[in-house]
Amino acid sequence: MRLYALCDEDLLRRYDKTLEEFVALAKRKNAEIIQYRNKSGDVEFMKKRLIGLRKLYDGFLIVNDKFELTPFCDGVHLGQEDLLQIDSDKKKALSLLKHTIGNDKIIGLSTHNEQEVLQANELDLNYIGLGAYRTTSTKKDITGVLGERLDEIASLSTHFVAAIGGVKESDVFKHVTYHVIGSGLFT
């Protein structure tokens, strides 16, 4: 299992954890990637958090949604709707995004079903997030739970696949590159 640790600001507050504690735990579990997610913070606060994370962690650091913050990390993870806000044509949206953030930045895209995975195969991405695997308390707007079908759908991807949504360290997948774990790090 390769770990992609989700550093969610709401989770840090819920579990009363500091960035230092989170990064220490992620390092102990050999996380290869940390994604910083903050759905309610302002950009300046998020920038400071990314700078703080970068001082603590020299692995891959990704920001959720806020591509304008990629100068402070290695890339961005977007949802389907985030990409469509850039342009209604996903290929054009990615081209514009790469022009804005640079070709050396990592780009990941959330996918939720076979159709979105097949569409993602046509896009110039570094990886996809696929899920939700099971229900989770960290994301309220889950459109569907894939369960055991996740691995079968992951096999269709031409990109690295990060399993998202209620994933545990003990889960076993054949076609998944990364386990994305948020609150599971603390339990």
N, CA, C and O of each residue as an XYZ file, in Angstrom:
748
protein
N       0.834     -1.176      0.000
C       0.000      0.000      0.000
C       0.884      1.246      0.000
O       1.815      1.366      0.796
N       0.570      2.171     -0.913
C       1.256      3.453     -0.965
C       0.277      4.500     -0.448
O      -0.886      4.528     -0.849
N       0.756      5.351      0.437
C      -0.124      6.272      1.149
C      -0.085      7.684      0.575
O       0.978      8.240      0.301
N      -1.275      8.239      0.405
C      -1.526      9.623     -0.002
C      -2.328     10.188      1.159
O      -3.504      9.858      1.315
N      -1.714     11.030      1.972
C      -2.341     11.518      3.201
C      -3.097     12.816      2.952
O      -2.565     13.757      2.362
N      -4.328     12.855      3.403
C      -5.185     14.018      3.239
C      -5.145     14.858      4.505
O      -5.653     14.460      5.553
N      -4.525     16.037      4.386
C      -4.431     16.973      5.511
C      -5.565     17.982      5.364
O      -5.415     19.027      4.732
N      -6.687     17.645      5.957
C      -7.895     18.458      5.855
C      -7.995     19.361      7.077
O      -7.920     18.888      8.211
N      -8.164     20.650      6.848
C      -8.199     21.610      7.950
C      -9.305     21.290      8.956
O      -9.099     21.422     10.163
N     -10.479     20.871      8.470
C     -11.576     20.503      9.371
C     -11.198     19.302     10.241
O     -11.547     19.256     11.421
N     -10.482     18.323      9.658
C     -10.052     17.155     10.433
C      -9.025     17.531     11.495
O      -9.058     17.020     12.615
N      -8.118     18.426     11.132
C      -7.129     18.864     12.122
C      -7.835     19.461     13.339
O      -7.470     19.174     14.479
N      -8.837     20.284     13.093
C      -9.596     20.878     14.205
C     -10.376     19.812     14.971
O     -10.368     19.799     16.202
N     -11.048     18.920     14.247
C     -11.869     17.890     14.897
C     -11.040     16.995     15.817
O     -11.475     16.638     16.912
N      -9.836     16.638     15.354
C      -8.978     15.756     16.149
C      -7.954     16.523     16.984
O      -7.086     15.920     17.616
N      -8.055     17.836     16.985
C      -7.164     18.702     17.758
C      -5.690     18.385     17.466
O      -4.895     18.138     18.373
N      -5.356     18.400     16.169
C      -3.991     18.110     15.715
C      -3.376     19.345     15.077
O      -4.064     20.130     14.425
N      -2.087     19.505     15.269
C      -1.341     20.579     14.622
C      -0.787     20.054     13.297
O      -0.793     18.850     13.040
N      -0.311     20.976     12.464
C       0.355     20.546     11.234
C       1.550     19.658     11.553
O       1.794     18.660     10.876
N       2.292     20.033     12.591
C       3.472     19.261     12.979
C       3.090     17.822     13.354
O       3.761     16.870     12.954
N       2.022     17.677     14.114
C       1.570     16.331     14.503
C       1.098     15.538     13.285
O       1.384     14.347     13.162
N       0.378     16.205     12.391
C      -0.100     15.528     11.197
C       1.070     15.030     10.355
O       1.104     13.865      9.958
N       2.025     15.909     10.085
C       3.159     15.542      9.238
C       3.987     14.439      9.898
O       4.443     13.522      9.216
N       4.184     14.517     11.201
C       4.934     13.459     11.897
C       4.233     12.110     11.721
O       4.888     11.098     11.471
N       2.915     12.095     11.850
C       2.150     10.864     11.671
C       2.229     10.381     10.218
O       2.425      9.191      9.971
N       2.079     11.294      9.263
C       2.175     10.927      7.855
C       3.559     10.359      7.519
O       3.670      9.397      6.760
N       4.594     10.950      8.080
C       5.957     10.442      7.851
C       6.146      9.056      8.456
O       6.761      8.182      7.845
N       5.612      8.860      9.665
C       5.720      7.536     10.307
C       5.050      6.463      9.460
O       5.484      5.311      9.445
N       4.001      6.845      8.761
C       3.265      5.889      7.923
C       3.769      5.894      6.479
O       3.158      5.289      5.598
N       4.891      6.584      6.244
C       5.557      6.628      4.939
C       4.699      7.212      3.823
O       4.709      6.701      2.703
N       3.969      8.263      4.112
C       3.159      8.929      3.087
C       4.062      9.468      1.984
O       5.062     10.130      2.260
N       3.709      9.187      0.745
C       4.456      9.688     -0.401
C       3.927     11.035     -0.874
O       4.651     11.812     -1.496
N       2.658     11.305     -0.575
C       1.995     12.533     -1.000
C       1.171     13.053      0.173
O       0.553     12.278      0.903
N       1.171     14.371      0.343
C       0.230     15.013      1.261
C      -0.570     16.019      0.439
O      -0.012     16.839     -0.290
N      -1.896     15.934      0.578
C      -2.768     16.924     -0.033
C      -3.333     17.807      1.067
O      -3.876     17.313      2.055
N      -3.202     19.104      0.893
C      -3.789     20.044      1.842
C      -5.146     20.491      1.304
O      -5.253     21.008      0.192
N      -6.184     20.279      2.125
C      -7.546     20.662      1.744
C      -8.144     21.564      2.807
O      -8.096     21.270      4.001
N      -8.704     22.663      2.347
C      -9.376     23.598      3.241
C     -10.535     24.199      2.457
O     -10.328     25.055      1.597
N     -11.738     23.760      2.746
C     -12.917     24.186      1.992
C     -13.473     25.525      2.459
O     -14.336     26.096      1.792
N     -12.990     26.043      3.603
C     -13.579     27.282      4.110
C     -12.561     28.391      4.401
O     -12.954     29.505      4.748
N     -11.290     28.111      4.268
C     -10.275     29.113      4.589
C     -10.042     30.087      3.453
O     -10.346     29.797      2.295
N      -9.499     31.245      3.795
C      -9.164     32.197      2.744
C      -7.791     31.847      2.171
O      -7.012     31.114      2.781
N      -7.522     32.377      1.008
C      -6.317     32.028      0.257
C      -5.045     32.365      1.034
O      -4.087     31.592      0.994
N      -5.010     33.477      1.727
C      -3.810     33.871      2.482
C      -3.513     32.877      3.606
O      -2.359     32.509      3.825
N      -4.558     32.443      4.318
C      -4.378     31.446      5.374
C      -3.865     30.135      4.779
O      -2.957     29.509      5.327
N      -4.453     29.726      3.655
C      -4.038     28.479      3.006
C      -2.585     28.567      2.529
O      -1.834     27.596      2.627
N      -2.206     29.711      2.025
C      -0.817     29.921      1.589
C       0.136     29.712      2.771
O       1.160     29.044      2.631
N      -0.199     30.277      3.923
C       0.648     30.118      5.112
C       0.717     28.660      5.540
O       1.771     28.185      5.963
N      -0.400     27.951      5.432
C      -0.416     26.533      5.808
C       0.454     25.711      4.850
O       1.180     24.818      5.285
N       0.383     26.008      3.561
C       1.212     25.294      2.594
C       2.693     25.564      2.841
O       3.516     24.652      2.749
N       3.031     26.802      3.150
C       4.426     27.134      3.464
C       4.870     26.369      4.706
O       5.985     25.851      4.761
N       3.990     26.302      5.699
C       4.289     25.531      6.908
C       4.456     24.053      6.618
O       5.373     23.421      7.142
N       3.593     23.496      5.798
C       3.709     22.083      5.418
C       5.005     21.827      4.668
O       5.678     20.825      4.910
N       5.362     22.734      3.753
C       6.589     22.549      2.963
C       7.826     22.545      3.862
O       8.780     21.816      3.590
N       7.822     23.343      4.920
C       8.952     23.349      5.854
C       9.068     22.026      6.591
O      10.167     21.625      6.975
N       7.955     21.349      6.790
C       7.919     20.104      7.558
C       8.047     18.850      6.700
O       8.432     17.790      7.194
N       7.725     18.971      5.424
C       7.581     17.775      4.575
C       8.214     18.030      3.224
O       7.874     19.002      2.549
N       9.140     17.157      2.818
C       9.806     17.363      1.536
C       9.330     16.406      0.449
O       9.922     16.354     -0.629
N       8.268     15.648      0.717
C       7.665     14.795     -0.308
C       6.747     15.614     -1.192
O       6.777     16.844     -1.166
N       5.927     14.920     -1.981
C       4.989     15.618     -2.860
C       3.892     16.280     -2.038
O       3.251     15.641     -1.204
N       3.687     17.563     -2.283
C       2.680     18.351     -1.584
C       1.717     18.913     -2.628
O       2.117     19.625     -3.549
N       0.432     18.572     -2.461
C      -0.622     18.948     -3.399
C      -1.624     19.825     -2.662
O      -1.873     19.626     -1.473
N      -2.198     20.795     -3.369
C      -3.269     21.607     -2.795
C      -4.580     21.198     -3.463
O      -4.612     20.882     -4.652
N      -5.636     21.208     -2.698
C      -6.958     20.891     -3.214
C      -7.606     22.153     -3.783
O      -7.708     23.171     -3.098
N      -8.036     22.079     -5.028
C      -8.834     23.108     -5.703
C      -8.105     24.397     -6.057
O      -8.255     24.873     -7.182
N      -7.347     24.969     -5.184
C      -6.807     26.328     -5.328
C      -5.520     26.342     -6.167
O      -4.419     26.453     -5.627
N      -5.677     26.226     -7.492
C      -4.498     26.148     -8.359
C      -3.634     27.400     -8.287
O      -2.458     27.354     -8.646
N      -4.198     28.522     -7.828
C      -3.392     29.741     -7.689
C      -2.344     29.604     -6.587
O      -1.442     30.435     -6.478
N      -2.462     28.557     -5.770
C      -1.486     28.324     -4.697
C      -0.396     27.321     -5.087
O       0.427     26.953     -4.249
N      -0.380     26.881     -6.335
C       0.638     25.903     -6.739
C       2.072     26.419     -6.677
O       2.985     25.593     -6.654
N       2.341     27.739     -6.646
C       3.733     28.145     -6.446
C       4.292     27.681     -5.093
O       5.507     27.672     -4.900
N       3.421     27.301     -4.165
C       3.851     26.900     -2.826
C       3.819     25.393     -2.619
O       4.008     24.910     -1.502
N       3.576     24.641     -3.710
C       3.518     23.181     -3.596
C       3.827     22.555     -4.956
O       4.269     23.233     -5.884
N       3.589     21.264     -5.052
C       3.961     20.525     -6.261
C       2.836     20.358     -7.262
O       3.073     19.911     -8.385
N       1.610     20.708     -6.877
C       0.523     20.539     -7.823
C      -0.832     20.750     -7.185
O      -0.949     21.233     -6.059
N      -1.858     20.373     -7.941
C      -3.238     20.627     -7.526
C      -4.107     19.403     -7.811
O      -3.899     18.684     -8.788
N      -5.075     19.192     -6.938
C      -6.092     18.173     -7.163
C      -7.424     18.888     -7.347
O      -7.834     19.685     -6.503
N      -8.096     18.596     -8.458
C      -9.354     19.256     -8.790
C     -10.504     18.268     -8.828
O     -10.325     17.083     -9.109
N     -11.678     18.782     -8.541
C     -12.895     18.027     -8.764
C     -13.362     18.262    -10.182
O     -12.871     19.163    -10.862
N     -14.310     17.456    -10.633
C     -14.864     17.611    -11.979
C     -15.382     19.037    -12.200
O     -15.118     19.657    -13.231
N     -16.121     19.537    -11.216
C     -16.722     20.872    -11.350
C     -15.659     21.972    -11.358
O     -15.848     23.004    -12.001
N     -14.546     21.764    -10.654
C     -13.465     22.757    -10.647
C     -12.851     22.887    -12.033
O     -12.564     23.993    -12.492
N     -12.650     21.755    -12.695
C     -12.081     21.767    -14.036
C     -13.036     22.453    -15.017
O     -12.606     23.221    -15.877
N     -14.329     22.169    -14.881
C     -15.322     22.768    -15.776
C     -15.495     24.261    -15.544
O     -15.975     24.964    -16.433
N     -15.122     24.762    -14.381
C     -15.166     26.206    -14.134
C     -14.094     26.941    -14.926
O     -14.231     28.128    -15.219
N     -13.029     26.230    -15.268
C     -11.972     26.831    -16.084
C     -12.432     26.924    -17.535
O     -12.270     27.957    -18.184
N     -13.011     25.822    -18.039
C     -13.568     25.795    -19.387
C     -14.490     24.584    -19.493
O     -14.253     23.558    -18.857
N     -15.533     24.709    -20.292
C     -16.484     23.606    -20.442
C     -15.895     22.429    -21.218
O     -16.419     21.317    -21.147
N     -14.823     22.661    -21.949
C     -14.082     21.599    -22.636
C     -12.924     21.211    -21.723
O     -12.022     22.015    -21.486
N     -12.945     19.986    -21.212
C     -11.946     19.569    -20.218
C     -10.521     19.598    -20.761
O      -9.593     19.941    -20.029
N     -10.331     19.243    -22.035
C      -8.986     19.299    -22.619
C      -8.480     20.740    -22.660
O      -7.329     21.023    -22.326
N      -9.357     21.631    -23.073
C      -8.972     23.043    -23.119
C      -8.722     23.571    -21.706
O      -7.791     24.345    -21.483
N      -9.558     23.149    -20.751
C      -9.380     23.568    -19.360
C      -8.012     23.149    -18.842
O      -7.326     23.937    -18.191
N      -7.609     21.911    -19.128
C      -6.295     21.443    -18.674
C      -5.159     22.187    -19.370
O      -4.136     22.480    -18.751
N      -5.334     22.488    -20.631
C      -4.321     23.250    -21.349
C      -4.159     24.640    -20.726
O      -3.039     25.105    -20.515
N      -5.273     25.290    -20.436
C      -5.227     26.604    -19.787
C      -4.602     26.504    -18.394
O      -3.803     27.352    -17.996
N      -4.976     25.461    -17.670
C      -4.423     25.264    -16.327
C      -2.913     25.064    -16.387
O      -2.180     25.687    -15.617
N      -2.442     24.218    -17.276
C      -1.003     23.975    -17.400
C      -0.266     25.245    -17.816
O       0.845     25.504    -17.354
N      -0.886     26.030    -18.685
C      -0.283     27.301    -19.090
C      -0.155     28.237    -17.883
O       0.810     28.993    -17.773
N      -1.131     28.177    -16.990
C      -1.153     29.049    -15.810
C      -0.178     28.589    -14.737
O       0.565     29.402    -14.187
N      -0.172     27.281    -14.431
C       0.633     26.794    -13.304
C       1.981     26.211    -13.726
O       2.871     26.049    -12.891
N       2.137     25.897    -15.004
C       3.383     25.313    -15.491
C       3.243     23.818    -15.730
O       2.466     23.134    -15.064
N       4.001     23.332    -16.680
C       3.941     21.911    -17.042
C       4.597     20.996    -16.033
O       4.420     19.779    -16.089
N       5.364     21.572    -15.097
C       6.073     20.737    -14.128
C       5.231     20.428    -12.891
O       5.694     19.725    -11.993
N       4.012     20.940    -12.834
C       3.149     20.721    -11.666
C       2.293     19.471    -11.860
O       1.875     19.156    -12.974
N       2.042     18.776    -10.776
C       1.199     17.584    -10.770
C      -0.265     18.017    -10.818
O      -0.666     18.964    -10.141
N      -1.061     17.307    -11.632
C      -2.496     17.574    -11.686
C      -3.245     16.258    -11.495
O      -3.026     15.280    -12.209
N      -4.134     16.271    -10.507
C      -5.006     15.134    -10.253
C      -6.452     15.551    -10.413
O      -6.791     16.720    -10.233
N      -7.303     14.600    -10.750
C      -8.719     14.875    -10.980
C      -9.564     13.812    -10.300
O      -9.294     12.619    -10.434
N     -10.579     14.240     -9.577
C     -11.511     13.301     -8.955
C     -12.412     12.669    -10.009
O     -12.913     13.351    -10.903
N     -12.610     11.372     -9.894
C     -13.547     10.646    -10.750
C     -14.428      9.793     -9.847
O     -14.035      9.421     -8.741
N     -15.630      9.491    -10.343
C     -16.602      8.806     -9.490
C     -17.239      7.588    -10.126
O     -17.981      6.854     -9.474
N     -16.948      7.372    -11.408
C     -17.591      6.260    -12.106
C     -16.789      5.906    -13.352
O     -15.806      6.568    -13.685
N     -17.225      4.850    -14.033
C     -16.525      4.369    -15.221
C     -16.454      5.439    -16.312
O     -15.409      5.616    -16.938
N     -17.542      6.140    -16.539
C     -17.578      7.168    -17.582
C     -16.529      8.256    -17.332
O     -15.816      8.651    -18.254
N     -16.432      8.736    -16.098
C     -15.454      9.784    -15.791
C     -14.022      9.268    -15.902
O     -13.126     10.018    -16.289
N     -13.796      8.001    -15.568
C     -12.457      7.420    -15.713
C     -12.084      7.347    -17.189
O     -10.963      7.691    -17.563
N     -13.004      6.908    -18.018
C     -12.727      6.819    -19.453
C     -12.499      8.207    -20.053
O     -11.642      8.366    -20.923
N     -13.247      9.206    -19.606
C     -13.015     10.576    -20.054
C     -11.637     11.063    -19.600
O     -10.929     11.730    -20.355
N     -11.265     10.728    -18.370
C      -9.958     11.142    -17.835
C      -8.809     10.524    -18.621
O      -7.732     11.114    -18.712
N      -9.028      9.338    -19.189
C      -7.990      8.698    -20.001
C      -7.584      9.563    -21.186
O      -6.473      9.432    -21.700
N      -8.469     10.439    -21.619
C      -8.212     11.321    -22.764
C      -7.553     12.636    -22.338
O      -7.269     13.491    -23.176
N      -7.315     12.790    -21.043
C      -6.789     14.050    -20.526
C      -5.335     13.901    -20.075
O      -4.903     12.818    -19.680
N      -4.598     14.990    -20.140
C      -3.195     15.019    -19.740
C      -3.099     15.266    -18.231
O      -2.854     16.384    -17.778
N      -3.299     14.191    -17.475
C      -3.283     14.229    -16.005
C      -2.124     13.398    -15.488
O      -1.547     12.592    -16.219
N      -1.787     13.602    -14.216
C      -0.786     12.752    -13.569
C      -1.433     11.581    -12.848
O      -0.856     10.497    -12.762
N      -2.642     11.805    -12.327
C      -3.360     10.742    -11.631
C      -4.830     11.103    -11.526
O      -5.230     12.243    -11.763
N      -5.625     10.106    -11.167
C      -7.026     10.351    -10.840
C      -7.287      9.876     -9.421
O      -6.665      8.931     -8.939
N      -8.217     10.550     -8.767
C      -8.780     10.050     -7.528
C     -10.065      9.341     -7.917
O     -10.847      9.884     -8.697
N     -10.305      8.153     -7.402
C     -11.497      7.380     -7.759
C     -12.243      6.981     -6.505
O     -11.669      6.391     -5.589
N     -13.514      7.302     -6.467
C     -14.321      6.899     -5.319
C     -15.607      7.691     -5.252
O     -15.926      8.481     -6.141
N     -16.299      7.469     -4.227
C     -15.882      6.993     -2.919
C     -15.938      5.460     -2.839
O     -16.812      4.804     -3.406
N     -14.962      4.934     -2.105
C     -14.905      3.501     -1.871
C     -16.015      3.090     -0.902
O     -16.752      2.134     -1.142
N     -16.112      3.832      0.186
C     -17.201      3.635      1.153
C     -17.592      4.994      1.700
O     -16.930      5.988      1.403
N     -18.640      5.060      2.483
C     -19.055      6.349      3.042
C     -17.974      6.867      3.983
O     -17.199      6.103      4.559
N     -17.949      8.183      4.118
C     -16.944      8.820      4.958
C     -17.534     10.072      5.599
O     -18.408     10.724      5.027
N     -17.056     10.389      6.762
C     -17.546     11.579      7.457
C     -16.846     12.848      6.981
O     -17.256     13.948      7.351
N     -15.788     12.715      6.162
C     -15.036     13.892      5.745
C     -15.609     14.555      4.500
O     -15.226     15.676      4.166
N     -16.503     13.891      3.824
C     -17.068     14.455      2.596
C     -18.572     14.229      2.611
O     -19.046     13.093      2.635
N     -19.303     15.315      2.598
C     -20.763     15.232      2.715
C     -21.462     15.015      1.379
O     -22.588     14.518      1.350
N     -20.815     15.377      0.273
C     -21.486     15.369     -1.025
C     -21.121     14.165     -1.893
O     -20.927     14.307     -3.101
N     -21.030     13.002     -1.294
C     -20.699     11.795     -2.039
C     -21.854     11.445     -2.973
O     -23.004     11.335     -2.548
N     -21.522     11.271     -4.261
C     -22.551     10.988     -5.252
C     -22.877      9.500     -5.353
O     -23.943      9.141     -5.854
N     -22.009      8.653     -4.903
C     -22.246      7.216     -4.953
C     -21.064      6.478     -4.366
O     -19.920      6.916     -4.485
N     -21.345      5.370     -3.739
C     -20.298      4.551     -3.146
C     -20.010      3.394     -4.102
O     -20.922      2.668     -4.500
N     -18.744      3.227     -4.466
C     -18.363      2.204     -5.434
C     -18.129      0.836     -4.798
O     -18.328     -0.192     -5.445
N     -17.711      0.823     -3.543
C     -17.436     -0.449     -2.888
C     -16.439     -1.279     -3.684
O     -15.458     -0.752     -4.207
N     -16.695     -2.567     -3.772
C     -15.771     -3.485     -4.451
C     -15.618     -3.193     -5.947
O     -14.652     -3.644     -6.562
N     -16.550     -2.451     -6.537
C     -16.452     -2.094     -7.960
C     -15.301     -1.121     -8.217
O     -14.861     -0.980     -9.358
N     -14.810     -0.451     -7.177
C     -13.751      0.537     -7.353
C     -12.540     -0.070     -8.056
O     -12.007      0.528     -8.990
N     -12.110     -1.226     -7.627
C     -10.908     -1.829     -8.210
C     -11.129     -2.192     -9.683
O     -10.232     -2.018    -10.508
N     -12.298     -2.685    -10.004
C     -12.624     -3.021    -11.392
C     -12.608     -1.763    -12.265
O     -12.065     -1.779    -13.370
N     -13.197     -0.688    -11.773
C     -13.206      0.573    -12.517
C     -11.787      1.136    -12.616
O     -11.413      1.683    -13.654
N     -11.002      1.011    -11.558
C      -9.609      1.484    -11.569
C      -8.802      0.802    -12.668
O      -7.888      1.405    -13.231
N      -9.131     -0.444    -12.976
C      -8.388     -1.187    -14.006
C      -8.546     -0.548    -15.391
O      -7.749     -0.831    -16.286
N      -9.545      0.297    -15.583
C      -9.783      0.952    -16.870
C      -8.924      2.202    -17.061
O      -8.833      2.723    -18.172
N      -8.302      2.681    -15.999
C      -7.565      3.937    -16.061
C      -6.182      3.764    -16.677
O      -5.495      2.771    -16.440
N      -5.793      4.759    -17.476
C      -4.433      4.803    -18.011
C      -3.514      5.635    -17.113
O      -2.316      5.749    -17.374
N      -4.087      6.212    -16.055
C      -3.343      7.033    -15.106
C      -3.160      6.277    -13.788
O      -3.828      5.274    -13.537
N      -2.252      6.772    -12.956
C      -2.194      6.283    -11.596
C      -3.558      6.529    -10.956
O      -4.226      7.514    -11.270
N      -3.969      5.637    -10.062
C      -5.269      5.763     -9.403
C      -5.069      5.865     -7.897
O      -4.372      5.054     -7.287
N      -5.693      6.873     -7.319
C      -5.715      7.038     -5.868
C      -7.146      6.736     -5.408
O      -8.084      7.438     -5.788
N      -7.307      5.698     -4.595
C      -8.631      5.352     -4.071
C      -9.010      6.366     -3.011
O      -8.231      6.628     -2.094
N     -10.215      6.949     -3.129
C     -10.655      7.985     -2.208
C     -11.976      7.601     -1.555
O     -12.729      6.778     -2.075
N     -12.238      8.211     -0.409
C     -13.529      8.064      0.246
C     -13.639      6.854      1.155
O     -14.004      5.766      0.708
N     -13.327      7.040      2.420
C     -13.487      5.972      3.395
C     -12.476      4.848      3.273
O     -12.721      3.740      3.751
N     -11.343      5.117      2.640
C     -10.304      4.104      2.437
C      -9.536      3.900      3.736
O      -9.245      4.851      4.461
N      -9.212      2.638      4.014
C      -8.429      2.290      5.198
C      -7.090      1.711      4.763
O      -6.940      1.220      3.645
N      -6.127      1.779      5.663
C      -4.808      1.220      5.365
C      -4.880     -0.266      5.047
O      -4.089     -0.766      4.247
N      -5.803     -0.967      5.654
C      -5.911     -2.416      5.476
C      -6.617     -2.825      4.176
O      -6.624     -4.006      3.830
N      -7.205     -1.874      3.460
C      -7.880     -2.207      2.207
C      -6.865     -2.694      1.181
O      -5.741     -2.196      1.113
N      -7.276     -3.670      0.392
C      -6.396     -4.252     -0.621
C      -7.040     -4.058     -1.995
O      -8.199     -4.408     -2.217
N      -6.258     -3.493     -2.900
C      -6.707     -3.265     -4.269
C      -5.645     -3.802     -5.218
O      -4.457     -3.800     -4.895
N      -6.068     -4.252     -6.367
C      -5.140     -4.742     -7.375
C      -4.713     -3.630     -8.346
O      -3.585     -3.635     -8.837
N      -5.612     -2.681     -8.620
C      -5.372     -1.679     -9.660
C      -5.253     -0.259     -9.119
O      -5.361      0.701     -9.881
N      -5.038     -0.117     -7.849
C      -4.948      1.192     -7.205
C      -3.498      1.444     -6.804
O      -2.846      0.579     -6.220
N      -3.002      2.640     -7.124
C      -1.633      3.005     -6.789
C      -1.529      3.540     -5.368
O      -0.604      3.188     -4.637
N      -2.486      4.401     -4.967
C      -2.427      5.070     -3.673
C      -3.722      4.892     -2.900
O      -4.811      4.877     -3.475
N      -3.584      4.760     -1.589
C      -4.706      4.837     -0.660
C      -4.731      6.262     -0.123
O      -3.764      6.709      0.493
N      -5.834      6.980     -0.353
C      -5.975      8.332      0.191
C      -6.663      8.199      1.545
O      -7.804      7.744      1.639
N      -5.948      8.603      2.588
C      -6.465      8.445      3.952
C      -6.437      9.776      4.667
O      -5.408     10.449      4.722
N      -7.575     10.145      5.211
C      -7.697     11.375      5.983
C      -7.823     11.055      7.452
O      -6.821     10.871      8.144
N      -9.063     10.989      7.937
C      -9.285     10.752      9.372
C      -8.744      9.395      9.815
O      -8.452      9.200     10.995
N      -8.609      8.458      8.878
C      -8.071      7.141      9.208
C      -6.655      7.187      9.756
O      -6.219      6.251     10.426
N      -5.935      8.265      9.480
C      -4.589      8.405     10.046
C      -4.649      8.533     11.563
O      -3.724      8.118     12.260
N      -5.732      9.106     12.073
C      -5.836      9.395     13.500
C      -6.455      8.263     14.307
O      -6.424      8.286     15.537
N      -7.014      7.277     13.622
C      -7.705      6.209     14.360
C      -6.907      4.935     14.413
O      -7.355      3.949     14.998
